[in-house]
C-alpha cells in the first residue's frame, strides 16, 4: 500500500483531472467517483487532498461513511 505525506496527498485534490484523495485516521481514501466530491469540492465544506480526521467530528454523518470508499494508502508524518 502506498504511503503519502501531507504534501503528496495535497496533489490529489480532484482538480484539473487529478484524482481526489482524502485522509482519515491514517488511511488515504479515493473519493474521486463520489458525486459528493465534485472536482475536489465536498459540498462547499471541504477540499480534496487533505486530512479530514479532525474535521469529521463536526460533520453531519458518522465516520462509517468512509467504508464506501477504497483505501489507496496510508498517511505518514
C-alpha positions as CSV (number, residue, x, y, z in Angstrom):
1,X,0.0,0.0,0.0
2,X,1.3,3.4,-0.9
3,X,2.4,5.9,1.8
4,X,1.5,9.6,1.4
5,X,2.9,12.6,3.2
6,X,0.5,15.6,3.6
7,X,2.4,17.3,0.7
8,X,1.9,14.3,-1.6
9,X,-1.7,14.0,-0.6
10,X,-2.3,17.6,-1.5
11,X,-1.6,16.8,-5.1
12,X,-4.7,14.6,-5.3
13,X,-7.1,17.5,-4.8
14,X,-9.6,16.4,-7.6
15,X,-8.9,19.5,-9.7
16,X,-7.6,19.7,-13.3
17,X,-8.3,16.0,-13.9
18,X,-6.5,14.7,-10.8
19,X,-7.9,12.0,-8.6
20,X,-9.5,13.2,-5.3
21,X,-8.0,11.6,-2.2
22,X,-8.7,12.4,1.4
23,X,-7.1,11.1,4.6
24,X,-8.9,9.9,7.8
25,X,-7.4,8.3,10.8
26,X,-4.2,7.5,9.0
27,X,-5.8,5.9,5.9
28,X,-6.0,7.6,2.5
29,X,-9.3,7.1,0.6
30,X,-10.1,7.6,-3.1
31,X,-13.3,9.7,-3.3
32,X,-12.9,10.6,-6.9
33,X,-16.0,8.7,-8.1
34,X,-18.3,10.2,-5.4
35,X,-20.8,12.7,-6.7
36,X,-20.5,14.4,-3.3
37,X,-16.8,15.3,-4.2
38,X,-17.3,17.2,-7.5
39,X,-14.0,18.3,-8.8
40,X,-12.4,18.0,-5.3
41,X,-15.1,20.0,-3.5
42,X,-17.3,18.4,-0.9
43,X,-20.4,20.5,-0.9
44,X,-18.5,23.7,-0.3
45,X,-17.3,22.4,3.1
46,X,-14.0,20.6,2.3
47,X,-11.5,20.3,-0.4
48,X,-9.8,17.2,-1.6
49,X,-6.2,16.4,-0.8
50,X,-6.3,17.0,2.9
51,X,-6.5,15.1,6.2
52,X,-10.1,15.3,7.4
53,X,-9.6,13.4,10.7
54,X,-10.2,16.4,13.0
55,X,-13.0,17.9,10.8
56,X,-15.0,14.6,10.8
57,X,-16.2,15.4,14.4
58,X,-18.2,18.3,13.0
59,X,-19.6,16.5,10.0
60,X,-23.3,15.6,9.8
61,X,-22.5,12.0,9.1
62,X,-20.7,9.2,11.0
63,X,-17.3,8.0,10.1
64,X,-18.7,4.7,8.8
65,X,-19.3,6.6,5.6
66,X,-15.6,6.1,4.8
67,X,-16.3,2.4,4.3
68,X,-17.9,3.3,1.0
69,X,-14.5,4.4,-0.5
70,X,-11.5,2.4,-1.4
71,X,-8.4,2.7,0.7
72,X,-5.4,3.6,-1.5
73,X,-2.7,4.1,1.1
74,X,-1.7,5.4,4.5
75,X,-0.8,8.9,5.7
76,X,2.7,9.3,7.2
77,X,4.1,12.2,9.1
